[in-house]
Amino acid sequence: MNDVQKLERQLKAMANERRLLIIKELKKKSNMSVSELADALGTSIFPMSQHLRILRAAEIVIYKRRGRHVTYRLLLPQQQPIKQIIAQL
């Protein structure tokens, strides 16, 4: 995947209000679990997991697993256009 394709994938992943709110929360709190994000945004765990899967596939977030506990955080640094979008949140 070249840089242009990666940027396209990331912009598509971020073209969703809920995913932008997830990024905003992770920007504020650094590491959060699926249930913490779901509680913070007033949604259930299943749709939150689906949004995180899309953000993970676009290489915007990464996760760390410790046993059954999984936390997510923003994957930084990003390409300049993505940095600018995240900075505005």
C-alpha positions in Angstrom: 0.0 0.0 0.0 1.5 3.3 -1.0 1.2 6.6 0.9 -1.7 7.9 -1.1 -3.7 4.7 -0.6 -3.0 4.7 3.1 -4.1 8.3 3.4 -7.3 7.5 1.5 -8.0 4.6 3.8 -7.4 6.8 6.9 -9.6 9.6 5.6 -12.4 7.2 4.8 -12.2 5.7 8.4 -12.3 9.2 9.9 -15.3 10.3 7.8 -17.7 9.2 10.5 -18.9 11.3 13.5 -18.7 8.4 16.0 -15.1 7.6 14.9 -14.1 11.2 15.2 -15.5 11.2 18.7 -13.5 8.1 19.5 -10.3 9.8 18.3 -11.1 12.8 20.4 -11.6 10.7 23.5 -8.3 8.8 22.9 -6.6 12.1 22.4 -7.8 13.3 25.8 -7.2 10.1 27.8 -4.5 8.3 25.9 -5.4 4.6 26.7 -9.0 3.4 27.0 -10.7 0.1 26.9 -13.7 -0.6 24.7 -16.1 -0.4 27.6 -14.6 2.9 28.8 -15.0 4.3 25.3 -18.6 3.0 25.0 -19.5 4.5 28.4 -17.8 7.9 27.5 -19.7 8.1 24.2 -23.0 6.6 25.4 -23.1 3.6 23.1 -22.9 -0.2 23.5 -19.7 -2.3 23.3 -20.6 -4.1 20.0 -20.8 -1.0 17.8 -17.8 0.5 19.6 -15.8 -2.6 18.8 -16.7 -2.3 15.1 -15.6 1.4 14.9 -12.3 0.5 16.6 -11.8 -2.3 14.2 -12.1 0.1 11.3 -9.8 2.6 13.0 -7.3 -0.2 13.7 -7.4 -1.4 10.0 -6.7 2.2 8.9 -3.7 2.3 11.3 -5.1 5.2 13.3 -5.3 3.3 16.6 -3.5 0.4 18.0 -4.4 -1.9 20.9 -2.6 -3.7 23.7 -3.9 -6.9 25.1 -3.2 -8.0 28.7 -5.1 -11.3 29.2 -8.7 -10.4 28.6 -8.2 -6.6 29.1 -7.6 -4.7 25.8 -6.8 -1.0 25.7 -6.7 1.3 22.6 -4.6 4.4 21.9 -3.9 6.6 19.0 -1.1 5.5 16.7 1.2 8.5 16.3 2.9 10.0 14.4 0.6 10.2 11.4 0.9 11.8 8.0 0.5 15.5 8.0 -3.2 15.7 6.8 -4.2 13.2 9.5 -2.2 15.1 12.2 -4.0 18.3 11.3 -7.4 16.7 11.6 -6.6 15.1 15.0 -5.2 18.5 16.2 -8.5 20.2 15.5 -10.5 17.7 17.6 
